[in-house]
Amino acid sequence: MNLQPKEIQDLIDFIAGTGLAEVNIETEKFKLSIKRNADVVMTSAPMQMAAPLAAAPVAPAPVAATQTAAPAAAEKAATTDESRYIAVKSPMIGTFYRASSPEAEPFAKVGSKIEKGKPICIIEAMKLFNEIESDVSGTVVKVLVENASPVEYDQVLFLVDPA
């Protein structure tokens, strides 16, 4: 399968519309890696396919133009007057869940004490539910993400008062 520059651009546009921050596609014939919030969109392939892919440098503009405002807003909120708090960030992209099931109590809510190494949320990525453990101990002062919302890598999830 030889991907033409138009097909690569269509694929990038489609992925940009999904809101994902990073996508890696690999087959026997090609490898494609697309990252948002990066200066460069990287594509690589076996040497025999390098020439057809060389015409694809137009790709960075559409990807960069579709950045979402939610992560930026969360970052801005974390750096205003709340600078004394520790930001707990997402270690991956996926869907954020505050509890292990819809009926269960949230792992962490405003006012709750959290401990280092204890679960604070779940992030679903590619149908795998990953328990995210806290890197800090303290009291949750703000939850910055709604339950069942998509999150980006390094997006602030919680603000924690370490005192």
C-alpha positions, -999 to +999 in steps of 0.1 A: +000+000+000+016+033-011+000+062+007-001+094-014+003+128+001-035+135-004-043+103+015-019+112+043-035+147+046-070+132+047-059+108+074-044+137+094-075+158+090-097+129+102-075+122+133-074+160+141-112+160+142-112+132+168-094+154+194-067+128+201-032+142+210-012+114+196-018+086+171+006+059+159-003+037+130+019+009+119+014-018+092+038-040+074+042-014+047+043+019+065+045+036+099+028+069+107+031+089+139+011+121+145+015+143+176-004+174+186+011+203+203+044+195+187+063+216+162+067+188+137+044+160+125+067+130+120+062+104+094+085+076+087+085+046+065+108+019+050+135+034+027+117+024-005+087+045+005+106+076+016+102+094-018+063+094-019+061+106+017+085+135+012+057+156-003+037+157+029+052+186+049+019+205+046+006+184+074+016+205+105-009+234+098-042+215+101-031+196+132-018+227+150-049+246+140-072+222+158-058+224+193-085+223+219-089+251+244-098+229+274-062+219+283-051+255+280-079+267+302-070+241+328-034+251+327-043+287+331-065+280+361-037+260+377-012+289+374-033+318+386-039+324+423-038+287+430+000+284+426+005+271+461-013+239+451+002+209+434-012+200+400-019+163+395-016+157+358-028+130+334+000+105+325-018+095+293-046+104+269-079+087+273-113+091+291-112+102+327-134+085+353-136+096+389-148+062+402-144+025+394-180+022+384-210+046+379-225+036+413-192+038+433-179+067+453-153+088+435-117+080+444-110+117+450-134+146+455-130+182+468-121+180+504-110+144+504-075+134+516-054+115+491-022+096+498+008+090+476+005+057+458-033+054+462-057+054+433-072+089+425-090+081+392-092+058+362-082+067+326-095+044+299-072+042+269-079+018+241-104-002+261-080-006+290-089+009+324-058+022+341-059+031+378-040+063+382-021+066+415-014+099+432+022+112+432+015+134+462-003+134+495-027+161+506-063+174+503-080+178+470-091+214+465-103+213+429-113+187+404-106+202+369-121+174+347-157+162+344-164+125+348-163+106+315-145+134+297-116+130+274-082+141+288-049+149+271-014+138+282-001+162+309-035+178+314-042+190+350-068+167+366-067+178+403-053+206+424-040+193+458-031+212+489+000+194+503-004+210+537 
